[in-house]
Amino acid sequence: MSLEGLFAFVQNLTLAQVLAYFWPFFLLDMLRYVIIESLLIGKFLFKRKRRRQQRASARHQLFMERPLVSIIVPGKNEGKHIPALANSLTHQTYQNFELIIVDDGSDDNTALICRQLLKQGKIDRFFRNEVRGGKASGANTALRFSQGKFIVHIDADSHLAADAIEQILLPFYLDASVGAVGGDVRVANEDASFATRLQTIEYIKTISAGRVAASELGILRIISGAHGAFRRDVLDQVYGWDVGPGLDGDITLKIRKLGYRVVHAVHAVCYTNVPSRFTNLRRQRYRWDRSLVRFRLRKHLNMLAPSANFRSSSFFSIIENIVFNVFFDFKWIVYVVYMLYTAPSYLGYVFIINYFLYFIANIVQFVIARTLIAPSYRTIDGLTPFFLPLMPFYTGLYLRAVRTYAYLMEFLHKTSYDDPWNPWKVSRIAKKEKL
Amino acid sequence: MKIYGLTSEASFILPSIETLSIDDLLDDTATVKGAVLHYTHSNKGKLHHWVQRIRQHPHPRIYLMPLALIYETEKPPASLQKQFDECVSASQLVSASTTKSALFERVAQWLERVPNLDKDTADSSIPFKILRLMASRNKRLEPILTPHNNNGFVYPAIEGLFERNDDSPKNSLDFLHKQQFLGREFFKRAHFCPTCDGAFLNFIETCTDCGAENLKKEELVHHFKCGHVDNLSNFERNNQLVCPKCDERLKHIGVDYDKPSVVYQCRQCTLQFQDPVLKVQCYSCESEANIDDVNVADIYAYELSAIGLNAALYGLDALFTSILQTDLQLYSHREFKSFIHIEKARIGRYKKSTSCVATIYFENLDSIFHRLGKRTEQLFKEISAVFKSVFRESDVISALNESVFIILMTETSEENANLALNRLKTAIQDLFAANLAAKLSVGILTRVHRIDSESDLNLMLENALKVNHK
């Protein structure tokens, strides 16, 4: 194997060989993540420009009506983040909100901190559940006591850009059939570590760009818990959140089932702290990935069945999700086996060329995503793009390995029910009831 | 000891006890005696008045008089019983008279130990009377809770010493404790109105927003299966708990649901919240206050200390010595004598050194106490600071009595000793001038004696006492 050998190998490739050796890239990943996504983002940008007038009138309407917005922050042992969160909210361009903190059985000084803030008037309502009930019950408690027309759910350890509330509310005024709006989540601790650099690029690609594309296609299937807005009447119809993990995706599906549109507001920015160590990152992804199997393939599989509230977009949303995430995740095993069988001697070249192809794809994706979020883009030192060459390893090997393992574990053992993320009493029922 | 009976009923006669009118009882200060007061339902008020008259009498033989309460059928209330040394039923009295008189004898014996009992006939200071009352009974002073007093508690044993039902008993005891005459032990912690110090408070939970008191308290229910959280009342359907979200029946708490917390709903403004604002309203002055503003104070039980016991026996003047004693580390008279003896021997042998004995007499010192009350202690601490600055570590200080101090000043000439004493005098007089009105004159008289082999301490002390009598 040499450089000349590589060149010779590339020069001698026929179109049929290219397809034979690199079909996962050309037929799936490039098509899906580069071409289709770029087209959709292009459509979004074009539409956005054309609808400038409508956006202005929606904003006018929002500020004329000034509906009360309930910002709900459920969490356990998050007290230390609350003062900063409360302070950051004072800078919001949209100010008619109530901040509701729910302490889900914290065993630290969270209650003390929050009661102090309540006294100082920095938070509006504070509720404490002495016994932990899990994230869903925390969010539902907050919902129970909220009075706003819109509910914005945010994580305690994140903070919002100054116009985030305004931006996340606008889609409701642009389209009356919108039931929920996802906010953009970006990485706050961009420069903290190697891992956070890679996650910064990943978030821009998959959340900012990926969800805009999904939203354009009408198949957006998740509103992140870190930052999402809901119409109160819609939440009341679905009775709030169901038991998690993965309750963000779950509630989005429930809202879709009712026939509401779910869209992504890319300029409603929320900055969140991502795991700065690979160990913690692995654990986080393991939890997220398992929930996909649990919710898409177990709980909401009925969305695929033709029924009264069948909608093709929901159908495609699920299919796309299952196909691209679960099914295609296993394609790389097939691909490796296939290559070992057909061209074992060229494995080295094929690997290098694959890396090169994915690297180029990453650059293209990043440039497009960066263009998309340009108006609300913020960076700490601008060094993150230099980590792009590592992205193929990060997404192609690291995340894929974690995901495959998570899917297998969930398929075989339903391990998500044993997750300490939920109190045991809740997990036990969920497992028994096959939720 | 003669025991007299006091009754408002002419028909009531106890065998071997002579009945007497209250005035006759109070007039006779010459004999040691005790009194038995007869309780009937109708003379409750009168009894308290009698106790007050006896306890407020200035003569120790009268105000320290042991008192027993006897009743026939109806038992007197605890608050009244405890104002007396004994409480017995009339039938018991005849059979148990020997044991009962033991306490009476104790008081009589204690009174005999008091020097000059018939010369100084008036004890006007209430704190001092408390000390003597406690010393003669040798009993712990315990408060009882009562609804009849604004403070909510009372020290019945000393209640009679006070004219009014205010907080002066507490203040007097506080003072005595600060002066180290009484030791105290925690009894109870209580909340008092910030406006009137009343103990009778109504604690009210109010709405965080509108301040209304009319709140409804409800439990929250969390259904595990679907994660629904709502008020308990929204789960109630036909005497069962049914989840409004998933229509499933809740069966066992802790198994398929739990109650994570409690919420309040204001019936006035409908706001729901978890931490109501706690307010307090006083029953006596009706003022409202925030819970944070309520005074929290400790109530104590008191016991006489050794210093207090001494002071009770030998009079108020002794109080000042004890203050100075603790601050100045005074040597006892015997120790002082030894030091003088050694110093005399040393000077006699080496014939090189000059040492002096200084005497200081404070005139009219007890007037400071009456004048300054609680501040006396502070003033005396400052005086002892002056003592400390003027005298050296090598000087030996002793107190002859409350207001006469003798100091052995080693390696000091008469001239230097006088200089030092003058500095002391000016500093203390400045202190007095700063703390007392001009009217009060506290004189400081000093004298210096040089020590030589012929010096006689007794002579020096005599001289000091001569200064004393000048």
Contacts between the chains, C-beta under 8 A, distances in Angstrom:
chain1	res1	chain2	res2	distance
A	105	B	260	7.3
A	115	B	275	6.3
A	118	B	275	7.2
A	125	B	273	6.8
A	126	B	274	6.8
A	126	B	275	7.1
A	127	B	261	6.8
A	127	B	263	7.3
A	127	B	274	5.2
A	128	B	261	6.0
A	128	B	274	6.2
A	129	B	220	7.3
A	129	B	222	7.3
A	129	B	260	3.5
A	129	B	261	4.9
A	130	B	260	6.0
A	130	B	261	5.6
A	131	B	258	5.8
A	131	B	260	4.9
A	133	B	222	4.6
A	133	B	224	7.7
A	133	B	227	7.6
A	133	B	229	7.2
A	133	B	258	7.3
A	133	B	260	5.4
A	134	B	227	6.9
A	136	B	227	3.4
A	137	B	222	4.8
A	137	B	227	5.1
A	137	B	228	8.0
A	137	B	229	5.2
A	137	B	260	7.2
A	140	B	222	7.9
A	140	B	227	5.6
A	140	B	228	6.0
A	140	B	229	4.1
A	141	B	220	6.9
A	141	B	222	7.8
A	141	B	229	4.5
A	141	B	260	7.5
A	143	B	229	7.9
A	144	B	220	7.8
A	144	B	229	5.5
A	144	B	230	5.9
A	144	B	231	7.8
A	145	B	263	7.6
A	145	B	272	5.5
A	239	B	226	7.2
A	239	B	228	5.8
A	239	B	244	7.5
A	239	B	245	3.7
A	239	B	246	7.7
A	240	B	227	7.1
A	240	B	228	6.8
A	240	B	229	7.8
A	240	B	245	7.6
A	241	B	227	5.6
A	242	B	226	5.9
A	242	B	227	5.4
A	243	B	224	7.3
A	243	B	225	7.2
A	243	B	226	6.9
A	243	B	227	4.6
A	247	B	227	7.8
A	425	B	224	5.8
A	425	B	254	7.3
A	425	B	255	7.7
A	425	B	258	7.3
A	426	B	224	4.6
A	426	B	227	7.5
A	429	B	224	4.5
A	429	B	225	4.9
A	429	B	256	6.1
A	430	B	224	7.8
A	430	B	225	7.1
A	433	B	225	5.7
A	435	B	225	7.0
